[in-house]
Amino acid sequence: MLYRTTAVRRRARVALAALVVLAGGITATTVLASDHQDTPEVELSPRMDINDVYAFPGASADRIVLVMTTSSPITPAQGATAGFDPNLLYQLKVDNTGDGVEDRVLQFTFSGTGAAQQVTMRGPVAPSMIGQMTTIVENAPAIRGATNSNIASGNVQVFAGLRDDPFFLDLEQFFRIIPDRKPVSGGLSQLPDTPSASGWRPAGQAVDYLRGLNTLALVVELPASQLTGTGTGKIGVWGTISR
């Protein structure tokens, strides 16, 4: 199966853009970012809406965790049937040479729906195509299993499914200042037009506006060496979703 795009829905959000692998472990340089329902296009196609991309140290100093979330917010009522789109290719891409071009990809595809949905993760592997032209690497090592369950194969662990979506931000004030960013549909559209507080909330009083709402998460833990290869020891991480 071939996935191609010339104007890919490429909403990359990098929580940790550079990871430096040292002898004593992994240290991270943090770039804060978030991206929920930010255009009319993704309101109509929520499964193509990348919310966040994260990278952080794993269970031991030589391991790393990569995460990409999509489709937030999903209500508890929607959670029973929420799933990934089998017609989409979800990818985490890694640059380990500093040129801004992916050297490794992790590719996620799905089959079935609801409780019977299955995920296949291919990689990490060198991509067959780079940039906005995308194809599945059919001969890549693959891990398969049910969504909403922990899947392990060798030294790699994968999870694909629902997770709570923490989102600490004074969102009412944000929409007051930039009203055109407020979605016209979905959970965030229900926030009041008039903020409940007269000014920004003090430090330590942030509100998790998405508490109790879910996101679809792709989570991978694996040895960092599978991503760094023979590169510089620093990696850049981003995510894409394409049709």
Backbone bond lengths (Angstrom), bond angles and torsions (degrees), N, CA, C in turn:
res aa  C-N    CA-C-N  psi(-1)  N-CA   C-N-CA  omega(-1)  CA-C   N-CA-C  phi
1 M - - - 1.456 - - 1.523 109.21 -
2 L 1.306 117.52 136.34 1.457 122.01 -174.46 1.515 110.11 -114.78
3 Y 1.305 116.61 131.76 1.447 122.21 175.77 1.518 107.78 -113.99
4 R 1.331 117.59 118.98 1.449 120.83 178.83 1.514 109.01 -127.93
5 T 1.303 115.66 151.88 1.456 119.88 174.33 1.512 109.05 -157.87
6 T 1.315 116.36 142.78 1.459 120.47 175.21 1.517 111.15 -103.88
7 A 1.305 115.57 -23.83 1.475 120.55 175.96 1.507 106.79 -129.73
8 V 1.317 115.74 65.13 1.453 122.22 -172.56 1.516 110.40 -59.20
9 R 1.327 115.13 143.85 1.457 120.69 170.61 1.517 106.07 -70.80
10 R 1.308 116.07 88.12 1.457 122.14 -166.98 1.520 109.03 -113.55
11 R 1.316 117.26 77.12 1.454 121.53 -178.20 1.514 108.34 -97.61
12 A 1.295 116.89 88.33 1.456 121.05 -177.48 1.514 109.59 -91.83
13 R 1.294 116.12 126.98 1.447 121.21 174.18 1.519 107.32 -129.66
14 V 1.311 117.37 122.35 1.458 122.11 -173.20 1.516 109.57 -109.90
15 A 1.329 116.88 115.83 1.451 120.30 177.12 1.519 110.79 -80.55
16 L 1.331 116.55 -38.80 1.452 120.86 175.06 1.515 107.17 -129.89
17 A 1.314 116.97 101.38 1.456 120.19 -170.70 1.523 111.94 -79.75
18 A 1.317 118.94 -27.54 1.460 119.96 -178.77 1.513 108.65 -133.92
19 L 1.318 116.93 129.34 1.454 122.14 177.12 1.523 107.70 -119.94
20 V 1.317 117.21 126.27 1.454 121.43 -178.51 1.519 108.04 -104.19
21 V 1.325 117.71 118.99 1.450 122.46 -179.60 1.524 108.68 -90.25
22 L 1.324 116.49 116.16 1.454 122.54 -178.81 1.521 109.43 -113.81
23 A 1.331 115.50 169.80 1.458 119.45 -179.52 1.519 111.17 -61.71
24 G 1.318 117.14 -33.78 1.458 120.14 -178.23 1.502 113.81 -88.56
25 G 1.311 119.75 -1.00 1.454 120.91 179.26 1.509 110.58 143.23
26 I 1.318 116.02 -156.94 1.457 122.39 -176.67 1.518 108.88 -115.22
27 T 1.315 116.94 127.22 1.461 120.48 172.72 1.515 107.96 -111.80
28 A 1.317 116.79 153.91 1.460 119.46 -171.68 1.512 111.55 -128.48
29 T 1.319 115.46 141.84 1.449 122.36 168.78 1.520 107.62 -100.72
30 T 1.329 118.57 125.83 1.444 122.19 -169.54 1.517 111.51 -98.86
31 V 1.324 115.43 131.81 1.454 122.75 169.96 1.518 106.64 -121.31
32 L 1.342 118.00 114.93 1.450 121.17 -174.61 1.514 110.15 -80.37
33 A 1.346 116.64 134.32 1.450 119.93 179.51 1.517 109.79 -160.17
34 S 1.324 115.80 151.55 1.454 121.15 174.97 1.513 108.57 -156.38
35 D 1.329 115.91 152.09 1.458 119.09 -170.63 1.519 108.21 -153.22
36 H 1.346 117.12 90.75 1.456 121.80 -179.63 1.529 109.55 -117.70
37 Q 1.315 116.62 121.97 1.468 122.08 173.02 1.526 111.61 46.36
38 D 1.317 117.51 54.68 1.461 118.72 -170.86 1.516 114.47 -94.38
39 T 1.336 119.38 -4.96 1.453 120.84 177.12 1.528 109.36 -141.51
40 P 1.339 117.63 156.78 1.472 119.47 175.23 1.525 112.37 -58.42
41 E 1.323 116.65 -31.32 1.463 120.42 -179.11 1.520 111.97 -59.16
42 V 1.331 116.91 -46.49 1.459 118.64 -176.47 1.521 111.81 -77.61
43 E 1.335 118.45 -21.50 1.457 118.82 172.23 1.523 110.61 -63.21
44 L 1.322 116.79 -32.56 1.457 121.02 177.94 1.520 111.92 -84.23
45 S 1.335 117.34 -19.63 1.468 121.88 -179.74 1.524 109.08 -131.97
46 P 1.345 118.38 68.68 1.462 120.69 -173.18 1.523 113.99 -61.46
47 R 1.341 118.83 -27.30 1.459 119.79 -179.42 1.524 111.58 -73.26
48 M 1.332 117.94 -8.58 1.467 121.07 176.52 1.521 111.29 -103.28
49 D 1.323 117.28 7.22 1.459 122.21 -177.17 1.517 109.72 -93.18
50 I 1.331 117.37 104.81 1.459 120.51 174.62 1.523 108.42 -76.91
51 N 1.324 116.25 124.59 1.459 121.34 179.83 1.523 111.69 -88.52
52 D 1.324 116.57 -54.07 1.463 121.52 -176.35 1.525 110.02 -149.84
53 V 1.326 115.64 153.22 1.465 122.99 170.00 1.527 106.75 -126.63
54 Y 1.329 116.40 130.51 1.460 121.69 -178.89 1.528 110.23 -124.93
55 A 1.328 115.79 152.66 1.455 122.06 169.47 1.525 106.98 -145.14
56 F 1.334 116.79 129.41 1.456 119.58 -178.82 1.527 110.07 -154.90
57 P 1.347 117.88 162.96 1.461 120.59 -178.28 1.520 112.03 -58.65
58 G 1.332 115.76 145.93 1.450 121.56 -179.01 1.518 113.05 -89.54
59 A 1.337 115.39 -155.30 1.461 121.25 -174.25 1.524 112.76 -68.82
60 S 1.321 117.12 -20.08 1.462 121.14 176.09 1.518 108.33 -139.80
61 A 1.346 116.08 169.37 1.464 120.85 -171.83 1.523 113.34 -63.25
62 D 1.328 117.46 -21.83 1.458 119.91 -176.99 1.525 112.98 -98.42
63 R 1.342 116.82 10.08 1.459 120.50 -177.18 1.529 110.22 -119.16
64 I 1.322 115.87 158.59 1.454 121.89 -178.35 1.532 108.98 -138.91
65 V 1.331 115.87 150.16 1.465 122.37 177.41 1.522 108.70 -116.21
66 L 1.320 116.92 131.98 1.459 123.28 173.54 1.525 108.49 -117.05
67 V 1.334 115.99 139.07 1.468 120.93 -178.42 1.520 109.00 -137.71
68 M 1.324 116.68 138.86 1.464 122.20 168.44 1.518 108.04 -133.35
69 T 1.347 116.98 132.99 1.458 120.88 179.51 1.520 110.26 -117.82
70 T 1.329 115.02 153.64 1.453 121.69 -178.17 1.524 110.22 -150.29
71 S 1.318 115.71 162.82 1.472 123.28 168.40 1.521 114.95 72.50
72 S 1.313 119.07 19.91 1.465 119.98 178.51 1.533 109.97 -82.06
73 P 1.361 118.48 147.33 1.455 126.38 -1.60 1.529 112.16 -95.32
74 I 1.354 116.01 142.29 1.455 123.26 176.55 1.520 107.44 -110.33
75 T 1.316 117.66 122.65 1.459 121.62 -178.26 1.528 110.33 -74.41
76 P 1.340 117.59 159.90 1.476 119.45 176.49 1.526 112.56 -55.79
77 A 1.332 117.23 -36.53 1.462 120.14 179.58 1.524 111.42 -65.89
78 Q 1.328 116.19 -34.84 1.464 120.16 179.34 1.524 111.96 -77.80
79 G 1.328 116.01 -20.21 1.459 120.58 -173.44 1.515 114.04 -61.55
80 A 1.340 117.27 -29.33 1.462 120.39 -176.79 1.524 111.75 -64.67
81 T 1.314 117.36 -27.63 1.461 120.69 -177.36 1.528 112.95 -117.42
82 A 1.335 117.77 -2.25 1.467 120.76 -176.48 1.522 110.36 -68.39
83 G 1.315 115.63 136.53 1.450 120.25 177.96 1.511 110.60 -158.97
84 F 1.304 115.82 170.53 1.460 121.85 178.02 1.532 109.71 -74.95
85 D 1.329 115.82 156.86 1.458 121.32 -178.10 1.532 109.19 -83.95
86 P 1.340 118.61 117.63 1.469 120.63 179.76 1.526 113.50 -65.17
87 N 1.323 117.93 -12.93 1.458 121.20 -179.46 1.530 113.14 -92.53
88 L 1.336 116.69 2.86 1.454 121.21 -176.87 1.527 110.77 -113.00
89 L 1.316 115.13 152.71 1.463 122.16 172.79 1.520 108.26 -109.59
90 Y 1.324 116.26 117.89 1.466 123.03 179.40 1.532 107.09 -99.74
91 Q 1.341 116.60 131.87 1.458 119.17 -177.71 1.526 112.17 -136.42
92 L 1.321 115.78 141.03 1.457 123.50 163.93 1.520 106.22 -106.77
93 K 1.334 116.79 128.27 1.454 121.51 -175.67 1.523 109.90 -118.13
94 V 1.324 115.88 143.17 1.460 121.80 -174.26 1.524 109.87 -130.39
95 D 1.327 115.59 126.71 1.467 122.58 172.60 1.515 107.57 -103.83
96 N 1.335 118.41 121.07 1.464 120.41 179.65 1.525 112.96 -116.69
97 T 1.347 116.74 12.84 1.467 119.81 178.50 1.526 112.72 -120.49
98 G 1.320 117.25 -1.17 1.461 120.67 174.35 1.509 115.68 82.66
99 D 1.343 117.79 12.81 1.465 119.26 -178.24 1.526 113.55 -101.98
100 G 1.339 116.78 3.57 1.453 119.96 178.83 1.519 114.53 75.96
101 V 1.327 117.54 13.14 1.460 123.18 179.12 1.526 108.31 -117.33
102 E 1.316 117.04 137.53 1.456 120.04 -176.19 1.531 112.27 -66.15
103 D 1.335 115.39 131.90 1.463 122.70 175.01 1.515 111.77 -105.40
104 R 1.331 116.98 -23.95 1.452 123.80 177.10 1.525 108.06 -135.42
105 V 1.326 115.87 144.45 1.460 120.39 174.33 1.517 109.21 -131.62
106 L 1.315 115.95 147.13 1.454 123.93 168.08 1.521 105.79 -115.97
107 Q 1.317 117.50 119.58 1.459 122.56 -173.22 1.527 110.11 -112.56
108 F 1.335 115.81 130.89 1.455 122.07 -178.52 1.527 109.46 -117.83
109 T 1.318 116.34 127.05 1.460 121.91 172.96 1.523 108.50 -128.55
110 F 1.343 115.57 160.08 1.461 120.50 -173.38 1.518 110.38 -133.59
111 S 1.329 114.39 151.01 1.458 121.30 174.83 1.518 108.14 -135.71
112 G 1.331 115.40 149.09 1.456 119.21 -179.16 1.513 112.33 78.31
113 T 1.329 115.70 179.06 1.469 122.20 -179.15 1.518 109.88 -138.68
114 G 1.349 114.64 166.85 1.457 120.71 174.87 1.514 113.18 57.44
115 A 1.331 115.72 -143.23 1.462 121.16 -176.18 1.520 112.22 -66.48
116 A 1.336 118.18 -18.29 1.459 121.44 -178.25 1.524 112.61 -92.41
117 Q 1.326 117.99 4.22 1.462 119.47 -175.52 1.527 111.35 -67.37
118 Q 1.337 115.40 141.00 1.459 122.96 179.70 1.529 109.18 -118.95
119 V 1.334 115.83 146.18 1.458 121.78 176.96 1.524 109.25 -114.43
120 T 1.316 116.37 143.52 1.463 122.92 170.90 1.518 107.98 -123.36
121 M 1.328 116.92 124.61 1.456 121.26 174.64 1.518 108.97 -110.62
122 R 1.321 116.78 125.46 1.465 122.77 175.81 1.520 109.17 -107.53
123 G 1.327 116.39 136.68 1.446 119.91 178.35 1.522 112.31 108.20
124 P 1.366 114.66 -171.84 1.464 127.12 3.93 1.527 111.42 -68.70
125 V 1.339 114.15 139.88 1.454 120.76 -175.09 1.527 108.21 -151.85
126 A 1.321 116.92 156.40 1.463 120.05 174.23 1.524 108.89 -65.47
127 P 1.336 118.54 135.16 1.465 120.37 -177.35 1.519 111.77 -70.68
128 S 1.342 115.77 150.08 1.460 120.27 173.54 1.519 110.93 -75.82
129 M 1.342 115.84 -31.18 1.458 122.30 178.40 1.515 107.34 -137.22
130 I 1.325 117.76 151.38 1.456 121.27 -178.55 1.521 109.87 -120.18
131 G 1.336 114.48 165.54 1.453 120.10 177.69 1.512 111.76 74.58
132 Q 1.337 116.92 -138.52 1.453 121.01 -173.18 1.523 113.69 -88.21
133 M 1.316 118.31 -6.06 1.456 121.42 173.12 1.521 107.81 -96.30
134 T 1.327 116.44 124.07 1.454 120.47 -168.51 1.521 111.07 -131.66
135 T 1.322 115.82 138.76 1.456 121.20 172.51 1.519 109.04 -142.22
136 I 1.311 116.43 150.25 1.459 120.84 178.06 1.530 109.42 -71.11
137 V 1.316 116.45 136.62 1.461 122.05 175.48 1.528 107.29 -85.84
138 E 1.307 115.94 92.86 1.461 121.15 -169.86 1.528 113.17 -65.17
139 N 1.342 118.09 -31.17 1.462 120.14 -175.96 1.522 112.79 -91.98
140 A 1.323 117.31 11.63 1.470 120.58 -179.23 1.523 110.80 -75.79
141 P 1.345 117.37 151.24 1.461 119.46 173.11 1.519 109.81 -56.82
142 A 1.333 117.31 136.95 1.461 120.98 -174.20 1.526 111.16 -126.94
143 I 1.327 114.50 145.90 1.459 122.86 173.42 1.518 106.86 -120.32
144 R 1.329 117.97 131.77 1.457 121.90 -178.07 1.517 110.59 -129.33
145 G 1.329 115.31 149.18 1.453 119.82 177.23 1.511 111.33 175.62
146 A 1.320 115.94 -178.78 1.460 121.94 -177.87 1.519 110.53 -77.36
147 T 1.317 116.18 145.55 1.460 119.96 173.25 1.529 109.48 -69.61
148 N 1.322 115.54 164.05 1.467 123.36 -178.46 1.523 112.37 58.19
149 S 1.327 116.41 32.34 1.457 121.43 175.67 1.521 108.28 -147.13
150 N 1.323 116.57 155.99 1.456 121.29 177.78 1.529 109.46 -82.83
151 I 1.321 116.00 127.04 1.459 121.93 -177.88 1.526 107.97 -116.86
152 A 1.307 117.42 127.91 1.459 121.63 -179.20 1.517 109.64 -124.26
153 S 1.326 115.36 138.61 1.464 121.55 174.61 1.519 107.41 -145.41
154 G 1.317 116.62 110.91 1.458 119.89 -176.15 1.519 110.74 61.68
155 N 1.325 116.63 -123.70 1.466 120.39 -178.48 1.531 112.36 -102.16
156 V 1.330 116.53 20.49 1.460 121.46 179.62 1.519 109.67 -118.06
157 Q 1.331 116.58 136.42 1.462 122.51 176.41 1.524 109.22 -122.72
158 V 1.338 115.99 140.03 1.459 121.62 -176.28 1.519 109.23 -133.69
159 F 1.330 115.48 141.78 1.469 121.73 170.65 1.520 107.57 -137.52
160 A 1.321 116.65 135.45 1.460 121.86 174.60 1.519 108.05 -136.88
161 G 1.325 116.71 115.21 1.459 118.44 -179.41 1.511 112.41 166.83
162 L 1.325 115.44 -163.76 1.458 122.69 -175.30 1.516 112.03 -75.23
163 R 1.336 115.31 137.37 1.451 122.74 172.05 1.531 108.56 -144.64
164 D 1.335 116.04 149.88 1.466 120.00 175.28 1.526 109.55 -60.62
165 D 1.333 116.65 142.86 1.461 121.22 -176.86 1.522 110.26 -110.01
166 P 1.343 118.45 94.66 1.470 119.94 178.00 1.515 110.41 -72.54
167 F 1.325 116.40 134.45 1.464 120.46 -177.19 1.522 108.03 -147.55
168 F 1.322 116.37 89.44 1.464 121.65 -176.67 1.522 109.35 -90.78
169 L 1.309 115.72 107.51 1.456 122.03 -179.31 1.523 108.40 -163.10
170 D 1.337 116.97 145.52 1.454 120.62 174.90 1.527 107.09 -80.45
171 L 1.342 114.79 75.56 1.448 120.74 -168.23 1.531 112.66 -68.68
172 E 1.320 117.02 -32.53 1.462 119.70 178.82 1.533 110.58 -60.49
173 Q 1.328 116.01 -45.74 1.460 119.57 179.13 1.530 111.04 -67.76
174 F 1.322 115.88 -36.47 1.461 119.83 179.10 1.523 110.95 -60.71
175 F 1.344 117.34 -45.44 1.458 120.53 179.67 1.531 111.98 -70.33
176 R 1.344 116.64 -24.90 1.458 118.57 175.70 1.525 110.31 -69.05
177 I 1.331 116.83 -39.52 1.463 121.58 -178.26 1.539 110.97 -76.75
178 I 1.328 115.89 -39.78 1.474 120.37 -179.36 1.531 107.62 -124.48
179 P 1.331 117.87 75.78 1.472 119.94 -172.39 1.516 114.32 -65.01
180 D 1.343 118.56 -24.42 1.460 119.02 -178.18 1.525 112.52 -72.89
181 R 1.333 117.57 -9.02 1.462 120.05 176.75 1.522 112.52 -84.97
182 K 1.327 118.15 -9.83 1.462 120.36 -178.90 1.524 109.66 -74.20
183 P 1.351 117.99 125.53 1.462 120.19 -179.87 1.525 111.47 -63.34
184 V 1.316 116.48 153.51 1.459 121.25 177.78 1.525 111.39 -94.60
185 S 1.323 117.34 -6.29 1.456 121.26 177.48 1.523 108.64 -144.44
186 G 1.315 116.43 169.99 1.459 120.40 179.20 1.514 112.58 84.66
187 G 1.334 115.09 179.64 1.457 121.01 -175.01 1.516 114.57 -60.26
188 L 1.340 117.29 -39.24 1.465 119.68 -176.53 1.522 112.46 -69.63
189 S 1.315 118.32 -20.21 1.461 120.51 178.97 1.528 111.88 -70.50
190 Q 1.332 117.17 -14.57 1.458 121.02 -177.67 1.526 112.97 -84.98
191 L 1.323 117.50 -6.46 1.464 118.61 177.59 1.526 109.93 -64.06
192 P 1.344 117.53 144.08 1.471 120.07 -176.53 1.525 111.90 -65.45
193 D 1.342 115.77 149.78 1.456 120.50 177.76 1.524 111.56 -71.14
194 T 1.324 116.86 -29.08 1.453 122.10 178.36 1.524 108.98 -102.89
195 P 1.337 119.77 119.47 1.468 121.54 -178.10 1.517 111.61 -59.17
196 S 1.326 116.18 144.49 1.461 120.55 179.09 1.521 111.69 -74.14
197 A 1.337 118.18 -19.83 1.468 122.16 176.38 1.525 108.90 -108.46
198 S 1.331 116.93 148.79 1.468 120.53 -177.10 1.522 112.43 -77.79
199 G 1.301 117.92 -17.57 1.459 121.85 179.68 1.510 109.71 -151.19
200 W 1.324 115.93 -176.75 1.465 119.91 179.10 1.514 109.87 -61.40
201 R 1.321 115.84 139.30 1.458 119.93 179.07 1.529 109.69 -70.67
202 P 1.342 117.19 142.70 1.474 120.38 -179.84 1.522 111.00 -63.45
203 A 1.325 115.00 162.04 1.463 120.60 176.02 1.525 109.64 -56.73
204 G 1.299 116.75 140.36 1.460 121.44 -179.41 1.509 113.27 89.23
205 Q 1.332 117.80 -4.78 1.463 120.81 179.50 1.531 111.95 -118.24
206 A 1.323 116.45 24.82 1.463 119.88 178.57 1.523 109.84 -62.84
207 V 1.310 115.72 148.82 1.449 121.92 -177.92 1.521 109.70 -109.99
208 D 1.336 116.25 131.52 1.462 121.15 175.59 1.529 107.20 -84.89
209 Y 1.346 115.88 91.77 1.452 119.70 -173.38 1.523 113.08 -69.14
210 L 1.318 117.97 -18.58 1.455 119.96 -179.56 1.527 111.92 -103.67
211 R 1.331 116.77 16.17 1.464 119.53 177.89 1.526 109.73 -58.62
212 G 1.327 115.85 130.45 1.455 120.44 -179.09 1.518 113.61 88.18
213 L 1.334 116.58 -7.51 1.460 120.90 175.69 1.517 109.27 -106.16
214 N 1.312 116.28 154.05 1.453 120.69 -171.51 1.523 112.80 -115.21
215 T 1.313 113.93 165.60 1.460 123.31 172.44 1.522 107.52 -132.16
216 L 1.314 116.63 157.60 1.460 120.87 172.34 1.525 107.77 -89.35
217 A 1.323 116.30 123.63 1.461 121.22 -172.82 1.525 111.02 -118.24
218 L 1.329 115.15 138.87 1.458 123.56 168.89 1.521 107.09 -109.29
219 V 1.322 117.57 120.35 1.459 122.44 -174.56 1.528 108.96 -128.52
220 V 1.332 115.99 130.20 1.464 121.52 178.77 1.520 108.55 -133.46
221 E 1.324 116.73 131.33 1.470 121.52 169.94 1.523 107.53 -118.93
222 L 1.330 116.49 131.90 1.460 120.94 -175.71 1.524 109.71 -158.74
223 P 1.329 118.54 167.40 1.462 120.51 176.35 1.530 110.81 -62.37
224 A 1.328 116.85 134.63 1.467 121.11 -179.57 1.528 111.27 -60.29
225 S 1.330 117.07 -29.45 1.469 120.47 -178.28 1.525 111.96 -62.84
226 Q 1.338 118.08 -23.17 1.463 120.39 178.47 1.520 111.54 -71.79
227 L 1.344 116.87 -16.91 1.458 121.35 179.10 1.525 112.16 -103.71
228 T 1.329 117.16 -37.53 1.464 120.13 -176.77 1.516 111.80 -76.41
229 G 1.327 118.12 -32.46 1.458 121.47 180.00 1.514 111.35 54.95
230 T 1.314 116.61 -132.32 1.465 121.74 177.84 1.521 110.81 -102.96
231 G 1.346 116.09 21.96 1.460 121.02 -177.79 1.511 112.83 -77.70
232 T 1.329 116.20 -156.98 1.457 122.27 -173.01 1.516 113.88 -78.91
233 G 1.327 118.68 -11.84 1.459 121.11 -173.34 1.508 111.95 95.54
234 K 1.324 117.89 -11.22 1.457 122.49 174.32 1.528 108.65 -106.66
235 I 1.327 116.22 143.36 1.449 118.55 177.03 1.521 111.42 -131.51
236 G 1.307 116.12 148.09 1.460 122.19 169.51 1.513 108.34 -108.35
237 V 1.322 117.15 139.77 1.466 121.64 -174.51 1.524 109.20 -126.38
238 W 1.336 118.34 133.68 1.456 121.50 172.59 1.529 108.69 -148.26
239 G 1.314 115.56 168.98 1.451 120.57 -177.86 1.521 111.26 -126.34
240 T 1.324 116.02 151.91 1.456 121.85 175.11 1.531 109.18 -138.78
241 I 1.314 115.55 152.67 1.459 122.02 170.63 1.522 105.93 -130.41
242 S 1.331 117.43 127.28 1.462 120.63 -176.88 1.521 110.45 -136.42
243 R 1.313 113.61 157.24 1.460 119.87 -179.87 1.535 109.96 -104.83
